[in-house]
Amino acid sequence: MQKQHIIGLSKEELIAVLENLGEKPFRAKQIWQWIYFKGARTFDEMTNLSKELRQKLNDCFILSRPKIISEQISKDKTHKWLLEFDDGERVETVYIPELDRGAVCISSQVGCAMGCKFCLTGTQKLTRNLTAGEIVSQFMVARDAYGEWPSPTLQTRYLSNIVMMGMGEPLQNEENVIKALNILSDGDGIAISRRRITMSTCGIAPKICSVLEKTGVRLAISLHAPNNEIRNSLMPINKVYPIEQILAQAQKYQQKDGSRYVTFEYLMLDGINDSPTQAKELVALLKKHKIRATFNLIPFNPWAGSDFKPSTDQKVKAFADILNKAGFAAPVRTARGGDISAACGQLKSKNK
Ligand code: SF4
């Protein structure tokens, strides 16, 4: 029998495989806690299991992390890992610390097929989807590095949030993403609250609501433009699912729960989407669709081969002021990890 990875099995799947091995369901709960609550890295350390069961687990499963090929820590303490999976494929994962908490930005695919013009990942062709286990284990590598095992209480966590904003478009890999997010938020294990997990999409409209319903996580949309004309020029996917279709889904998502805000990611590109007129157009667009939203205004991080330039601080401020006056929070995100190419849109795991 070929060994399978145990990280990435859902609770139900774990119960079923253990039943096949002649074990009671409560054993699955114990194993789950060892892996996801205590961070065990071998079956042999699971001391409340019999030797016989530990041997069975060793015979049937692999319990391992992806290989760390390199890691870098930037001046502002942003931490980036280049991770390699069994087949040699690689992704990048980033931890962005704040004072007493922080977010781990995880990847969902090797490369990306969406080809957003401002994004370095988009220049790396899609190789494959990540499995649920490969998505979850990125977070586990980060926890290993900060010694956050067993899962700490919420107040004492440095790795407090998860953003699915790394390499790839999560909604192109929705089955594995749903499974992974449900493992990451499971209260018996890693236990990151669903409200502290954000999934960011470039706008695969028909899949937005179903994935959010199945996971309960928060929604962020990479908008980056106030109209279809500009968005078409930046994001090829907009020609398939234009802004109106995406906003209709965002509205539907909010109708289920009035407290949900949608975050719109908006990259500030000099002379492209950053004028006061465009800010007003954006306000009118969201008011028309009655969407409660916050914006993240993101400074563009230049990369070799890209013609885009970052907007000036003055322009960003003027843009933010217009959004604020219209009632939308619009914090300007500080560029993080730029010196180690860990900032938004800078992740790439291949040199060609
Ligand atoms: S912004 Fe996201 S969806 Fe677009 S190319 Fe980059 S990784 Fe892919």
Boltz pocket constraint, residues with backbone or C-beta under 6 A from the ligand:
constraints:
  - pocket:
      binder: B
      contacts: [[A, 111], [A, 112], [A, 113], [A, 114], [A, 115], [A, 116], [A, 119], [A, 120], [A, 121], [A, 122], [A, 123], [A, 165], [A, 166], [A, 167], [A, 168], [A, 169], [A, 202], [A, 222], [A, 345]]
      max_distance: 6.0
